[in-house]
Amino acid sequence: MAKAGSPKNTKNKAKHSKLMAQKKKKEREKKEAHKARLKALNEKIKLQNNISSLP
């Protein structure tokens, strides 16, 4: 027969899911910030090249 009372693993699974979601969110935000930084850097380089190429 099944155990009476609270289910065995639900608290730990919920905690693990929450922590993994936080980790994925942190990685995604870090990746987006890096992408934005590179995009800004590319824009800056393009502007410098346009200015220096003008006679």
C-alpha positions in Angstrom: 0.0 0.0 0.0 1.0 3.6 -0.5 2.4 5.7 2.2 -0.1 7.9 4.1 0.8 11.6 4.5 2.7 14.0 2.3 4.3 12.9 -1.0 8.0 12.0 -0.6 9.8 14.1 -3.3 7.6 17.0 -4.1 9.3 19.7 -1.9 12.7 18.8 -3.2 11.6 18.7 -6.9 9.9 22.1 -6.6 13.0 23.6 -5.0 15.2 22.1 -7.7 13.0 23.3 -10.5 13.0 26.8 -9.0 16.8 26.9 -8.7 17.3 25.6 -12.2 14.9 28.2 -13.6 16.9 30.9 -11.8 20.1 29.5 -13.2 18.7 29.5 -16.8 17.4 33.0 -16.4 20.7 34.3 -15.1 22.6 32.6 -18.1 20.0 34.0 -20.6 20.4 37.6 -19.2 24.2 37.3 -19.2 24.1 36.2 -22.8 21.7 39.0 -23.8 23.9 41.6 -22.0 27.0 40.3 -23.8 25.2 40.5 -27.1 24.1 44.1 -26.5 27.6 45.1 -25.5 29.0 43.6 -28.7 26.3 45.4 -30.7 27.2 48.7 -29.2 30.8 48.1 -29.8 30.2 47.3 -33.4 28.2 50.5 -33.9 31.0 52.5 -32.3 33.6 50.9 -34.6 31.4 51.6 -37.7 31.1 55.3 -36.7 34.8 55.6 -36.3 35.5 53.9 -39.6 33.0 56.2 -41.4 34.5 59.3 -39.9 38.1 58.3 -40.7 37.2 57.2 -44.2 35.9 60.7 -45.1 38.4 63.0 -46.8 
